Amino acid sequence: MNGGSSVSADKLVSNNYSYWKLCMEAYLQGQDLWDLISCDDAVIPEDTPQNAELRRKWKIKCGKALFALRTSISQEYIEHIRDAKSPKQVWETLERIGYGGALKEGNLNVNKDISNAGGVSLKDVYHVLGLKKNLTSVSHIADSGRYVLFGPNDVKIISNIKHLEADVLFTGKGKDSLYVLSVSDAYVEKTGQNASVTL
């Protein structure tokens, strides 16, 4: 940071949040803007004739803080804070992302081909900045009404099962977004059927 009014620290990117946060907090404190983020009651004064000057000063102060925050981050973060109305909203969003959090993006449609046939619609998908691979959870796929079949070398997402013939070794139960497979339950079940079981 320099002695003027512009922010000169490194821009926020996917791997420097702690450093960026330290520098930005110091900058905002030095510019007397930190209270817009740290105070719970940092809201615009009511629009009355008596508050006209106070309201004008608040808007200027808020604009300076928003400018400093928005110009100190890399382009990959802009879309996530575009609609934030206050410096506090921007700060809290960046904090969630910076500490490895994820942002809810909405729904995602994964299509097999350009015709949109045979695709999977996933709800409440999250975007993790800096993640180089696309990941999804089995529970998200199952919630979409599809089945997931894992093999030794691949995984398949299946729909419209007409007939499935296989030796079922274990059955787990869905609990929230996890599947619980209890080996002890399987042991009791098998030994109750007088089958030989090795754990």
C-alpha positions in Angstrom: 0.0 0.0 0.0 1.2 3.5 -0.7 0.6 6.7 1.1 -2.0 7.9 -1.5 -5.6 6.8 -1.9 -5.0 3.9 -4.3 -4.5 0.3 -3.2 -1.1 -1.0 -4.4 -1.0 -4.5 -2.8 -1.2 -7.6 -4.9 -4.7 -8.3 -6.2 -6.6 -11.1 -4.6 -6.1 -14.3 -6.5 -6.9 -17.9 -5.5 -3.8 -18.5 -3.3 -3.1 -15.2 -1.5 -6.2 -14.5 0.6 -4.5 -14.2 4.0 -2.0 -11.7 2.6 -4.6 -9.7 0.7 -6.9 -9.6 3.7 -4.1 -8.2 6.0 -3.2 -5.5 3.5 -6.8 -4.6 2.6 -7.8 -4.3 6.2 -4.8 -2.0 6.9 -5.6 0.1 3.9 -9.3 0.4 4.8 -8.4 1.4 8.4 -5.9 3.9 7.1 -8.5 5.5 4.9 -11.1 5.5 7.8 -13.3 3.0 5.9 -13.0 -0.1 8.0 -16.1 0.7 10.1 -18.2 0.0 7.0 -17.1 -3.6 7.3 -16.5 -4.2 11.0 -19.6 -2.6 12.4 -22.9 -4.5 12.4 -24.9 -1.3 12.1 -23.1 0.1 9.1 -26.2 1.1 7.1 -27.1 4.1 5.1 -28.8 6.8 7.1 -32.5 7.3 6.6 -33.4 9.5 3.7 -34.8 12.6 5.5 -34.0 16.3 5.1 -32.2 16.3 8.4 -29.9 13.4 7.2 -29.2 14.8 3.7 -25.6 15.7 4.4 -24.9 12.7 6.6 -26.4 10.5 3.9 -24.3 12.1 1.1 -21.1 11.6 3.2 -22.0 8.0 3.9 -22.5 7.3 0.1 -19.1 8.8 -0.7 -17.4 6.8 2.0 -19.2 3.6 0.9 -18.3 4.3 -2.7 -14.6 4.7 -1.7 -14.6 1.4 0.1 -16.4 -0.4 -2.7 -13.9 1.0 -5.2 -10.9 -0.2 -3.1 -12.4 -3.7 -2.7 -13.5 -4.1 -6.3 -10.2 -2.9 -7.8 -8.1 -5.0 -5.5 -9.4 -8.4 -6.7 -8.7 -10.4 -9.8 -11.3 -10.8 -12.5 -12.3 -14.3 -11.4 -13.9 -12.9 -8.3 -15.8 -10.0 -9.9 -18.8 -12.0 -10.9 -19.3 -13.2 -7.3 -19.4 -9.6 -5.9 -21.0 -7.8 -8.8 -24.4 -7.4 -7.1 -23.2 -6.7 -3.6 -24.6 -3.4 -2.3 -22.3 -2.7 0.6 -18.6 -3.1 1.4 -19.6 -5.5 4.2 -21.3 -7.8 1.7 -18.3 -7.7 -0.6 -15.9 -8.5 2.3 -18.0 -11.4 3.6 -18.3 -12.9 0.1 -14.6 -12.7 -0.5 -14.0 -14.1 3.0 -16.1 -17.2 2.2 -14.2 -17.7 -1.0 -10.8 -16.9 0.4 -11.0 -19.5 3.2 -11.7 -22.3 0.7 -15.4 -21.8 0.9 -17.7 -22.3 -2.0 -20.3 -20.1 -3.5 -23.7 -21.4 -4.4 -24.2 -21.0 -8.1 -27.6 -22.5 -8.7 -28.5 -25.3 -11.0 -26.2 -27.1 -13.5 -27.2 -29.1 -16.5 -24.7 -31.7 -17.7 -25.6 -32.9 -21.1 -24.3 -36.0 -22.9 -24.4 -34.3 -26.3 -25.4 -31.0 -27.9 -29.0 -32.2 -28.3 -29.5 -32.0 -24.5 -30.8 -35.6 -24.5 -29.8 -37.9 -21.6 -28.5 -35.1 -19.4 -28.5 -34.7 -15.6 -29.8 -31.6 -13.9 -28.1 -30.9 -10.5 -29.6 -28.4 -8.0 -27.7 -26.3 -5.6 -24.3 -26.6 -7.3 -21.4 -24.8 -5.7 -18.5 -23.2 -7.5 -15.0 -23.4 -5.9 -12.6 -20.8 -7.3 -9.2 -22.1 -8.3 -10.4 -25.7 -8.5 -9.1 -27.0 -11.8 -11.4 -30.1 -12.1 -15.1 -30.3 -12.3 -16.4 -32.4 -9.3 -19.9 -33.5 -8.3 -21.2 -35.5 -5.5 -22.9 -38.9 -5.8 -25.8 -37.6 -3.7 -26.4 -34.8 -6.1 -26.6 -37.2 -9.0 -28.9 -39.6 -7.0 -31.1 -36.7 -6.0 -31.6 -36.0 -9.7 -33.2 -39.5 -10.1 -30.1 -41.1 -11.6 -28.0 -44.1 -10.5 -24.2 -44.1 -10.1 -22.3 -47.3 -10.9 -18.6 -47.4 -10.0 -16.3 -49.9 -11.7 -12.6 -50.6 -11.3 -11.7 -48.1 -14.0 -14.7 -45.9 -14.5 -17.9 -44.5 -13.2 -21.3 -44.4 -15.0 -24.4 -42.3 -14.5 -27.4 -44.5 -15.4 -31.1 -43.7 -15.9 -34.1 -45.8 -17.0 -32.9 -49.1 -15.5 -35.1 -51.8 -16.9 -33.3 -54.9 -15.6 -30.2 -55.1 -13.3 -28.8 -58.5 -12.4 -25.9 -58.6 -10.0 -24.7 -60.1 -6.7 -25.4 -57.4 -4.1 -22.7 -57.7 -1.5 -23.7 -54.8 0.8 -26.5 -52.3 0.9 -26.0 -48.9 2.5 -28.6 -46.3 3.4 -28.8 -42.7 2.4 -28.5 -40.3 5.3 -28.6 -36.6 4.4 -26.0 -36.3 1.7 -24.0 -39.4 2.7 -24.4 -43.1 2.2 -23.8 -45.2 5.3 -22.5 -48.7 4.8 -22.2 -50.6 8.0 -19.9 -53.6 7.9 -21.2 -54.8 11.3 -24.8 -54.8 10.1 -23.7 -56.8 7.0 -21.9 -59.2 9.3 -25.0 -59.7 11.5 -27.2 -60.1 8.5 -24.9 -62.7 6.9 -24.3 -64.7 10.1 -28.1 -64.7 10.8 -28.5 -66.5 7.4 -25.8 -69.1 8.5 -23.5 -67.9 5.7 -19.8 -67.9 6.2 -18.5 -64.4 6.6 -15.0 -63.1 6.7 -14.3 -59.6 7.8 
